[in-house]
C-alpha cells in the first residue's frame, strides 16, 4: 500500500488530512458491523439489504481512510482509495463503485433495481472489507 497517491489527492484538494481518532474509528466500525447484521434480518427487502450493505461498505471505506489520517467529502472517492488504504483488489472496489451508482439512482431518481448476484457480491466484499479494516489495528496516536 502506498499513501503517495492519497497525498497527491490532498495536493489537488480532493482529500484533506486530519489526525485519526480511535473513538471515531471504533464508532465507524461498530456502525458498519450493525449494518452488516441488518442484511441478515429475515423478511428485510432486497432494497433494505442492499442499502444496509452499501452503508456498511461506505462506512468501512471511510474508517480505513480516517485510520490513515485522511478525510473525504466525496462518497465515491473513499471506494477508489481502498486499494491504497487496505489493499483491496481493483475489481472489488469497482463493484463497490457500481453499487454507489445504483445507490445514487435510488437516492436521486427513485429507481433501485438490484440483482441478487450484485447484492450477494456486495455483502461478501463488505465482510472482507470489515476483516481488512479490523486488521489495521489500533489507530496510531502521535
C-alpha positions as CSV (number, residue, x, y, z in Angstrom):
1,X,0.0,0.0,0.0
2,X,1.3,3.4,-0.9
3,X,-0.2,6.5,0.5
4,X,1.6,8.7,-2.0
5,X,-1.5,8.6,-4.2
6,X,-3.6,9.9,-1.3
7,X,-1.1,12.7,-0.7
8,X,-1.4,13.6,-4.3
9,X,-5.2,13.8,-3.8
10,X,-4.6,16.2,-0.9
11,X,-2.5,18.4,-3.1
12,X,-5.3,18.8,-5.6
13,X,-8.0,19.3,-2.9
14,X,-9.8,16.0,-3.3
15,X,-8.8,14.8,0.2
16,X,-8.0,16.5,3.5
17,X,-5.5,15.4,6.1
18,X,-6.9,15.1,9.6
19,X,-5.4,13.3,12.6
20,X,-7.1,9.9,13.1
21,X,-9.2,9.4,16.2
22,X,-9.6,6.0,17.8
23,X,-13.1,6.8,19.1
24,X,-14.3,7.9,15.7
25,X,-12.7,4.9,14.0
26,X,-14.3,2.5,16.6
27,X,-17.7,4.2,16.1
28,X,-17.5,3.8,12.3
29,X,-16.5,0.1,12.6
30,X,-19.3,-0.6,15.1
31,X,-21.8,1.1,12.8
32,X,-20.7,-0.9,9.9
33,X,-21.0,-4.2,11.9
34,X,-24.6,-3.3,12.8
35,X,-25.5,-2.5,9.2
36,X,-24.0,-5.8,8.1
37,X,-26.1,-7.6,10.7
38,X,-29.1,-5.8,9.3
39,X,-28.5,-7.6,6.0
40,X,-29.3,-10.9,7.7
41,X,-32.7,-9.8,9.1
42,X,-35.3,-12.2,7.9
43,X,-38.0,-10.6,5.8
44,X,-36.0,-7.5,5.0
45,X,-36.4,-6.4,1.4
46,X,-33.6,-6.7,-1.1
47,X,-33.6,-2.9,-1.3
48,X,-33.2,-2.7,2.5
49,X,-30.4,-5.3,2.5
50,X,-28.6,-3.5,-0.3
51,X,-28.8,-0.1,1.4
52,X,-27.6,-1.6,4.7
53,X,-24.7,-3.4,3.0
54,X,-23.8,-0.3,0.9
55,X,-23.9,1.9,4.0
56,X,-21.6,-0.6,5.8
57,X,-19.2,-0.7,2.9
58,X,-19.0,3.1,2.7
59,X,-18.5,3.5,6.5
60,X,-15.7,0.9,6.4
61,X,-14.0,2.6,3.5
62,X,-14.2,5.9,5.3
63,X,-12.9,4.3,8.5
64,X,-9.9,3.0,6.6
65,X,-9.2,6.4,5.2
66,X,-9.6,8.0,8.6
67,X,-7.2,5.4,10.1
68,X,-4.5,6.7,7.8
69,X,-5.3,10.4,8.6
70,X,-7.3,11.4,5.6
71,X,-10.9,12.6,5.1
72,X,-13.0,12.9,2.0
73,X,-16.4,14.6,1.4
74,X,-16.8,12.5,-1.8
75,X,-18.6,9.2,-1.3
76,X,-17.2,7.6,-4.4
77,X,-13.6,8.6,-3.7
78,X,-13.4,6.5,-0.5
79,X,-14.1,3.4,-2.5
80,X,-11.5,4.3,-5.1
81,X,-8.9,4.8,-2.3
82,X,-9.5,1.3,-0.8
83,X,-6.6,-0.1,-2.9
84,X,-4.3,2.3,-1.1
85,X,-5.9,2.2,2.4
86,X,-6.3,-1.5,2.9
87,X,-5.0,-3.1,-0.3
88,X,-8.5,-4.1,-1.7
89,X,-8.3,-5.5,-5.2
90,X,-9.3,-3.1,-8.0
91,X,-12.0,-5.5,-9.2
92,X,-13.6,-5.4,-5.8
93,X,-13.6,-1.6,-5.3
94,X,-15.1,-1.4,-8.8
95,X,-18.0,-3.5,-7.6
96,X,-18.4,-1.0,-4.7
97,X,-18.3,1.8,-7.2
98,X,-21.1,0.1,-9.2
99,X,-23.1,-0.2,-6.1
100,X,-22.5,3.5,-5.4
101,X,-24.0,4.3,-8.8
102,X,-27.0,2.1,-8.0
103,X,-27.5,3.8,-4.7
104,X,-27.4,7.2,-6.4
105,X,-30.1,6.1,-8.9
106,X,-32.3,5.1,-5.9
107,X,-31.5,8.3,-3.9
108,X,-31.8,10.8,-6.7
109,X,-34.1,9.2,-9.2
110,X,-36.2,6.8,-7.1
111,X,-35.1,3.8,-9.1
112,X,-33.4,0.8,-7.5
113,X,-33.1,-2.5,-9.3
114,X,-30.6,-4.7,-7.6
115,X,-29.7,-8.2,-9.0
116,X,-29.4,-10.9,-6.3
117,X,-25.9,-11.6,-7.6
118,X,-24.8,-8.0,-7.1
119,X,-26.3,-7.9,-3.6
120,X,-24.5,-11.1,-2.5
121,X,-21.3,-9.8,-4.0
122,X,-21.7,-6.5,-2.2
123,X,-22.3,-8.3,1.1
124,X,-19.3,-10.6,0.6
125,X,-17.0,-7.7,-0.3
126,X,-18.2,-5.8,2.7
127,X,-17.5,-8.7,5.0
128,X,-14.0,-8.9,3.5
129,X,-13.6,-5.2,3.9
130,X,-14.6,-5.5,7.6
131,X,-11.8,-8.0,8.1
132,X,-9.2,-5.8,6.4
133,X,-10.2,-2.8,8.4
134,X,-10.0,-4.7,11.6
135,X,-6.5,-5.9,10.7
136,X,-5.4,-2.3,10.6
137,X,-5.3,-2.4,14.4
138,X,-5.5,0.5,16.8
139,X,-5.2,4.0,15.5
140,X,-1.6,5.3,16.0
141,X,-1.5,8.5,18.0
142,X,1.3,10.9,18.0
